[in-house]
Amino acid sequence: MGVTVYICSSSDNFFQNRIVVFDFFRSYNIIMEKETKYLKFVVNFYTPEAFDTRKAINAYKSTHRVRLNPWRRYAIGIAAMVAVCFIAGYFLMRESHDTVRLTAYSDTATYTLPDSSLVTIYPHSSLTYQPEQFGNGERNVDMTGKVMFEVRSNPDAPFTANTSNAYVRVLGTRFTVDDSHPDSIDVTVTSGRVLFSAKGADTGVTLTKGMQAYLLTGDSIPHMVEHSAGDGRPTHRFIFDHTPLSLVLKALSEHFHVVLTSPDSDKMLTAEFDTDNLDEIIMIIEKSLDVKIRKEDES
């Protein structure tokens, strides 16, 4: 019986390059038949209290050991290496099926996801996802660096882009996430509507077409980016989508450099403010939520 040994050279010809090395098992069987013949001879001439069969067998084995020739040991070593190569290849192929990694090195690269969404990956950035889970009620991707998304609309499977410290969740839109800065994450929306939140948070800020926000490392809520009006005066837009009042007051306090507090900070607010007048914003929130807000100067 011949033994076939596979030479592991590459994944393409792994099962094509094979050679018959030796007829090992036939030679081994011949040797074992001789061993059995001699052992039967000892057993047949056994006499109680006159001849110790166990001692005879052990003495015989000590002087008649089966020795493998060097070339046979070499062939067994090759077979062991082939087995290791096969097992390693199996786990590598399994890992490649579990996770898909899309990467851009020196040039920008555009890829199409299984749901027909497009991702444009900027240099030195990457994106990964699990193909077996992608689209089954959700579409989750993990990214590093800077990536622009054109998400195909699917209300039954929200699209979530996860970064190191934040996530962006959408139904269908076009936006860019920049996680390449060490201390902040920037999100810019070209069309549609997204929810921009800190990692682990249930709430955040909602961004629509033309809006931009950033999240600093350690902050719990993103900050809106200021844009200039036609007359050159800076304007601010605050958008809160089912956001706890405590986080709303924190964002306003940081922007206007004051301290805002309220005993009813557990209430939720959904509102948009296009004004630089803090007193006007406080008045609207108090009337909308039926709360009292206290304003103090920063110490």
N, C-alpha and C positions, 0 to 999 in steps of 0.2 A: 504493500500500500504506500503510495507516494505522499509526501508532505509538501503542500504548496505554501510558499512564503511570499508575502506581499511586501514590496519595497515602497515605503511612504515618502514619495518625492514631492507631490503637490496634491491639492484637492481635486484637480482635473483628471489626473491619471492614477489616482490612488488605487482604484480597483482594476487597472489595466496592466500595470507592470508586475508580472509574476513569473517565477522560475521554480522548477522542481529541484530541490537541493539534495535530498538523500532519501534512501529507503530505510528510515530509522526503525520503524516499528517492526518490520519483518525480521531484521537482524536481532532486535531485542527479544522477539518471541522465540527464536531459535536458541538463544542463550538460556532463556527461562525454561525451555523444554528439557535441556540437559540438566539444569539444576533440579528440576522435579524428578527426573529419572534417578539421580543419585540419592536424593532424599528418600524416595520410595524404597530404594535398596536398604537403607539404614533401618527404616521402620519395619520392613518385612522380616528382618533378622533380629528383632528385639526379643530379649529374654528377660523375664521379671527377675529382679534382684541380681542380675548378672551383667546387664548392659544399660547404661543411662542414656536414653535417646536424646534428651534435651542437651546434655553435654556433647554428645556426638554431633548434633546439628550445629551447635554453636562453634565447635572446633572446626567443622567442615567450612562453615561460612567465613571463619577468620582466615582461612587459607585459599578460599575460592570466591573472592569478591568479584562482582560484575564491574568492570572498569570501562568507562566510556573513552573512546579515543578523543584526542584534542579537537579533531575536526567536528566531532559530534557535539562537544561542549560549545564550540563556536557557533554551530547551527542553532542550538538551543538558545544561546544568547541573542542571536538575530531574531528568533521567534519572540522572545521576551520584549525586545525593543519594538517589534512590529505591534505587539499588543498594546504597549504604552502609547505608541503613536496613534493607534486606532481610537483608544479611549480618549486621549487628548483632543483628537479631531472631532469626536462626537460631542464633547462638552462645548467646544468652540462653536460648532455649527448650531448647537442648541441655544447658546447665548446670543448668536447673531439673529436667531428667529425671535427671541424674547424682546430684544431692544433694537430699535432702528436709530442710528446716529447720523445726522446730516451736519456737515462741517464745511466752512469756507476758510481757506487758508490766506493766500495773498490777494485773491480777487473775490468780488461779490458773486454769490451763487444763488440761483432760484430753483426751488423744488416744489413739486406738487404732492400734497398729502393725500391719503386714501379717500378723503371726502371731497377732493378736488379743490380744497383751499390751497392758496399759494403762499409760500414763505420765501422771503428774500433775506438771505443770511449775509451779513457784512463780514469783512475779513477778520480772521482770528475769533470767530464766533461759532456757536454750534447749537443744535436742537436735537432732542431725543424724544421718542414716544414708544409706547407699547402697542404694536399692531393688533394684538388679539383683543385689547381692551378699547382701542380707539374707535369711537362711534357707537359703542354699546351704552347709550344713555348719556354719554359724556365724551368730550374730546380733550384730553389732557396732554400737554407737551411741557417739557422742561427745557430751559434755554440758558445760555450764558453769552455775554457780549451784547450785540445789537442785531435785532431781527425785525423785519417789517412783515406784517401779516395781512393777507386778503382772505378773510374767512367766508366760506360758503355758508349761507344762512340755513340753519336747521334748529327750529325751536325745541325739538325733542332731544337735542344733544348739545348743550352749551359748550362753547369752546373756552378753555382756560389755558393761559400761558403762565407758567410758574418760573419765577426767578429765585435767587438766593434769599431775598427778604420780602418779596411781594408777589402778588398774582394779579392778572388782568382777565376778567371774565366777560364774554360777549356772546351774542347769538349770531350775528353776522355783520361784519364791518371791515374797515381798513384802518390799521393803526400800526405804530412803531413803538417797540420797547427797547430802551437803551440801558443795558445793565453793565456797560463797560467801565463806568466810573466806580472807583473804590468806595465812595461814601454816599452815593445816591443812585436812584433808578428813575429814569425819565420815560413818560408815556405821552405820545402825540397822536391824536385821532384825526384821520383824514376824512372819514365818512362813518356814519352810523353812531353807535352809542356803546360805551364800555364802562365797566365798574373797576376802578383802580383801588386796591386795598393792600394793607400790610399783611405779610404772611401770618396766618393764624387768626386774622380778624374776620368777623362776619360782615362788617360794614366798611365803607370807604367813600370815595368821591366818584360821581358819575361824570364822564367826559363825553361831549358830543363833538360834531364836526368843527375843526379848527381850534380845539381846545388842547391845552398841554398842562401836565402836572408832574411833580417830582416828589419822591419819598426819600428823606434822609435816613441814614442808618440809625436805628434806635427809635425813630418816630413811630407813632401808632396810626397816623393819618397822613395822606399825601397833601402837598401844598400846590395850590393853583399857580400857574405862571402868569405874570402880569403881561398885558398887551396894551399898546398905545392906541388911543382913539385918534380920529382924524385931526383934531386940533393939537395933538402932541401930548395931551394930558393922560397920565396913566389911569387905566380903569381896572377894576378887579371884578371877577365873577366867582362867586362861591356857590357850589352846587352840592347839596346834601341829599342822599337817597336813603331814606329809612335809617338815618344815622342817630346814635344816642346823643342826647343833648350835651352830655359831658364832653364828647369829642368835638361837637360843634363849638362849644365855648372855648375849648382848648385851641382849636384852629383860629378862631377869631382873636383870642388873646395873643397868640403868637404873632399874628399879622399886624394887629394894631398896638402891640406892646402895652397891653393892659392885663388886668386880672379879672376875668368874668367867672362868677359862681352862681349856682342856683340850687335850692334844696330839692328841686324836682329833676335832677340830672339824668334820671333813668328813662325819661320820655324820649320818643323817637321823632325826628324831624325830617321831612322831605320838602325841600325848598331850593330856589335859586335866587341869588342876590347879585344885581348888577349895580352896585353903588359903593362909594367910599365913605358913606356916612354910617358910622358904627351905631349911633343912637337910633337911626332909622331901622337898622337891622334888628337891634334889641327890641324895639317897639313891636315890630312885626312878629318876632318869635314869641314875645310875651302874649300877644293877642291870639296867635295861632294855637299855642299849646296851653294857654291859661296858666302861665308860670310867672315868677318874679326873678329877674336877673339883677345881680349886684355887680357894679363896675368899680374897680379900684385901680389906682396907678401902680405901675410896677415899682417895687422898692429897689 
